[in-house]
Amino acid sequence: MACCGSPLLWFRVHGVVLNDPGRLISAHCAHTALTSGWAGLMLLFEAIVPDDSDLIFSPCWRQGLFVWAFCSRLGLAWLDAGITSHPMLAGLLLLAAAWHWAFWDLEIFTLGTALAVDLLRVFGVHLVLAAAACFPFGSGHLTASVGPGFWTTDAFGLVGRARGLKPFFSITALSTHSFGSLAAHHLGAACLGCAAGLWHIGARPSPALAALFSASSIESALASSLAPVLLAACTVSGTAWYGASSTANELFGPARFAWDSAVFYQELLSRSARGAARTWQSSQDQLLLSDYAGSNPAKGGLFRSGPIFQSDGVAQNWLGHVDFLDPRGNTLAVRRIPAFFETFPVLLVDEAGEVRADVAFRRADARLSIESRGISASLRGGILGAQSFRAASLVKSLARKAQLGQLFTFASPSASAIDGVFRTSARGWFTLAHSLFTFLPLAGHVWHGGRSLFRGAWLGVLRSTRDAVEYGKCEKLG
């Protein structure tokens, strides 16, 4: 009975709210309060849980922090931004929601028996208010003239901190790969939004155009407002997963495609080849940790709960960069495990990419085994630097570890929390959540848009007949 009743109650309540401007405002305030309260509570939780004793090998994105990354991106600290402001805003919004739900029958919403809300002017007012918030954010906060600025870093996520941005106006400002485009976006959107808002406040569409788009229907406004939410969810999902200037590596972890393209590995190799000043021993720890499969958001299962370090533990030490050598002195490298593989054969390839040795699954396949080929391993840098190993068991162990990138030792406060199953970072969770969220505004946009445009066909009632009845009584049809 409950399974059948819940959808009916949901459908009836939404049918009532759609034709009730006062309670529609109340619903908007309540949903915004839920989001704001969740953000504040999550920040409070993330301010208590993390271990900040070693933010090099155990950064916050590896500890599973989520909302912290977004506050840090805006240059905001935990206590002065989220924990205090978000719950206060949630409380005020809940009070406003309760007031509008109780005092829903306001004369401002009706004129006799007809709806008196000018939806086009309401849309224009919203654009102007959004522009009024967008412009000072772009000109003040992001440029650090009256605020902390925005988190900027290099291509490898090594020098990140909050800095002021210089607005960069050009064709490239349409992309999110340059930091200056972020400030330019907000300034341009503010100017455009203000102009469009003032135009919608003063301009009136023709009767034919208003009827075509159902300009006087609240449900039409709802369908239209769901479209930009859909666009925003798709945009932030793409920029988070593929990587952009707004999702720095220090805050969200490396993107998947850095592993596929071996970006960090190639950078480490190029630095080690520049001379004695850039040896493996002097490699930066943040760069080394990024060159590890456990830092890849696509390597972990999205539905495996818990922070990243629950799979392998907290990184303690870097063992060093391992080179594999055949008896002729040729350097071999282990082919790394692809992002979407759980297991992968251990293959040692030469510079041309040809397989020279492997760890055989069966004795019958031991033609290229490490034992028969006489492969040795030598390490550079790390705590095992300048050591060589010739025992086949040790060489095979190093080869299996080298599949996952750089070699680390791990430790955990609780051995029972380690299960060897990779998790994803905040980047992966954010992408998954917002990719799934896109289906809600998409379905809502199509559903409410269709109901609004074809309302006469749905109800079988002419507009002249519906306008003659008392507002709010006969239109609650769901």
MODA-V5264 format. One record per backbone hydrogen bond with DSSP energy under -1.0 kcal/mol. NH is the residue of the N-H (numbers start at 0). CO is the residue of the C=O. Records with the same first field share a line. If there is no record, write none. Layout:
# MODA-V5264
NH: CO ; CO
This chain:
# MODA-V5264
4: 0
5: 1
8: 4
9: 5
10: 6
11: 7
12: 8
13: 9
14: 10
15: 11
16: 12
17: 13
19: 16
23: 19
24: 20
25: 21
26: 22
27: 23
28: 24
29: 25
30: 26
31: 27
32: 28
33: 29
34: 30
35: 31
36: 32
37: 33
38: 34
39: 35
40: 36
41: 37
42: 38
43: 39
44: 40
45: 41
46: 42
48: 44
64: 59
70: 66
71: 67
72: 68
74: 71
75: 70
82: 77
84: 80
85: 81
87: 83
88: 84
89: 85
90: 86
91: 87
92: 88
93: 89
94: 90
95: 91
96: 92
97: 93
98: 94
99: 95
100: 96
101: 97
102: 98
105: 103
108: 105
110: 113
113: 110
115: 108
118: 116
121: 117
122: 118
123: 119
124: 120
125: 121
126: 122
127: 123
128: 124
129: 125
130: 126
131: 127
132: 128
133: 129
134: 130
136: 132
137: 133
138: 134
139: 135
140: 135
141: 136
143: 140
144: 139
145: 139
149: 162
150: 72
151: 160
156: 153
160: 151
162: 149
164: 141
167: 179
172: 169
173: 170
174: 171
181: 178
183: 179
184: 180
185: 181
186: 182
187: 183
188: 184
189: 185
190: 186
191: 187
192: 188
193: 189
194: 190
195: 191
196: 192
197: 193
198: 194
199: 195
200: 196
201: 197
202: 198
209: 205
210: 206
211: 207
212: 208
214: 209
216: 213
220: 216
221: 217
222: 218
223: 219
224: 220
225: 221
229: 225
230: 226
231: 227
232: 228
233: 229
234: 230
235: 231
236: 232
237: 233
238: 234
239: 235
240: 236
241: 237
244: 175
246: 243
251: 247
252: 248
258: 255
259: 255
260: 256
262: 257
265: 261
266: 262
267: 263
268: 264
269: 265
270: 266
271: 267
272: 268
273: 270
277: 274
282: 279
287: 283
288: 284
289: 285
290: 286
291: 289
292: 403
294: 291
295: 292
298: 295
300: 421
303: 300
308: 61
309: 306
310: 307
312: 308
313: 410
315: 408
318: 406
320: 379
322: 377
323: 331
324: 375
325: 329
328: 325
331: 323
332: 348
334: 346
336: 402
340: 337
347: 356
348: 332
349: 353
352: 349
355: 347
356: 347
357: 367
358: 345
364: 361
365: 362
368: 365
369: 357
372: 368
374: 369
375: 324
376: 388
377: 322
378: 386
379: 320
382: 317
383: 318
384: 381
385: 378
388: 376
394: 390
395: 391
396: 392
397: 393
398: 394
399: 395
400: 396
401: 397
403: 400
404: 401
405: 290
408: 316
410: 313
416: 413
417: 414
418: 309
419: 310
426: 251
428: 424
429: 425
430: 426
431: 427
432: 428
433: 429
434: 430
435: 431
436: 432
437: 433
438: 435
440: 436
441: 437
442: 438
443: 439
444: 440
445: 441
446: 442
447: 443
448: 444
449: 445
450: 446
451: 447
452: 448
453: 449
457: 453
458: 454
459: 455
465: 461
466: 462
472: 469
476: 474
